[in-house]
Amino acid sequence: MTAYLLLAIFYSLFAILSVSGCSTLRFGQGGRYLEARDEISRPRGGDINKAIANLEGIVRENPTYQDSLTLLGRAYYKTGRYQDASLILQRALAVNKDDEIAWLVFGLTQLRLGEDQKGLETLKGALTLASKEMKESYRDFPRWDREGKVRLAIRRAVLSAIKGLEDKENLIRNVERVLASIDEEEWQQGRDKSMERIQEGDR
């Protein structure tokens, strides 16, 4: 079977799975974590309730497993459970005070709960931290943000934060766009790694 045929099959399967929301069967704590992360970061929208069920089970067993607390906080935020998100994200930041994603979502949660001044200050710090962390090798990705979409989203969010609370909804949208751009980049990076593995296997 040629490399081109393998690539065509892979792209077809990937497209089907992305549209249908299907995923590979995964087992154990690590499998449930990966499944939940995929559901939360899926560009076309995943099953957030499924992600919550997986993550709640994980944090009951091992609250310091990977960034499960942060992911659970994001899932609560996505479903409008802002009070739950606030509580779980504070736990996440107690575990890792340098988690820029947790800080971003926590700041958004504070704004949603009406804690506007606190939320603004949290987001200013979170965006500064994110700018410093998201360099070329972010999360061990060798070519992070090649098209500059994450950096652009962060710059727009920073400008909104500088304006303050005069346009709170726009600030929320821009910070949410930062998170979405990070998700999209990670999704693309994962897809690229899969393609590289297929190409290496055909050699």
Residue pairs with C-beta under 8 A, 6 or more apart in sequence:
2 202
3 198
3 199
3 202
6 198
6 202
7 195
7 198
7 199
10 194
10 195
10 198
14 191
14 194
16 22
17 23
18 42
18 43
18 44
19 44
21 42
21 46
21 47
23 35
23 38
23 39
25 31
26 32
26 34
26 35
29 58
29 61
29 62
29 65
32 54
32 55
32 57
32 58
33 54
33 55
33 58
33 65
33 66
33 68
33 71
35 50
35 51
35 54
36 50
36 51
36 52
36 54
36 55
36 58
36 68
36 71
36 75
37 51
37 71
38 46
39 46
39 47
39 48
39 50
39 51
40 46
40 48
40 51
40 71
40 74
40 75
40 78
40 183
41 183
41 186
41 187
42 183
42 187
43 183
43 184
43 187
48 75
48 78
48 79
49 79
51 71
51 75
52 72
52 75
52 76
52 79
55 68
55 71
55 72
55 75
56 72
58 65
58 68
59 65
59 68
59 69
59 72
59 88
62 68
63 69
63 91
63 95
64 95
67 92
67 96
67 99
67 101
67 102
69 88
69 89
69 91
69 92
69 95
69 102
70 89
70 92
70 99
70 101
70 102
70 105
72 88
73 85
73 88
73 89
73 92
73 102
73 105
73 106
73 109
74 85
74 101
74 105
74 179
76 82
76 84
76 85
76 88
77 85
77 105
77 108
77 109
77 112
82 109
82 112
82 113
83 113
85 105
85 106
85 109
86 106
86 109
86 110
86 113
89 102
89 105
89 106
89 109
90 106
92 99
92 102
93 99
93 102
93 103
93 106
96 102
98 129
98 133
100 126
100 129
100 130
100 133
100 134
101 179
101 182
103 122
103 123
103 125
103 126
103 129
103 130
104 123
104 126
104 127
104 130
104 175
104 178
104 179
105 179
106 122
106 126
107 119
107 120
107 122
107 123
107 126
107 175
108 119
108 123
108 172
108 175
108 176
109 119
110 116
110 118
110 119
110 122
111 119
111 120
111 123
111 168
111 171
111 172
112 172
113 119
116 165
116 168
117 165
120 161
120 164
120 165
120 171
123 157
123 161
123 171
123 175
124 161
127 154
127 157
127 158
127 161
127 175
127 178
130 154
130 178
131 154
131 158
134 144
134 145
134 150
134 151
134 154
134 182
135 144
136 142
136 143
136 144
136 145
137 144
138 144
138 145
139 186
141 186
141 189
143 189
144 150
144 185
144 189
145 151
145 185
149 181
149 184
149 185
150 178
150 181
150 182
150 185
152 181
153 174
153 177
153 178
153 180
153 181
154 178
156 174
156 177
157 171
157 174
157 175
157 177
157 178
159 174
160 167
160 170
160 171
160 174
160 175
161 171
163 171
165 171
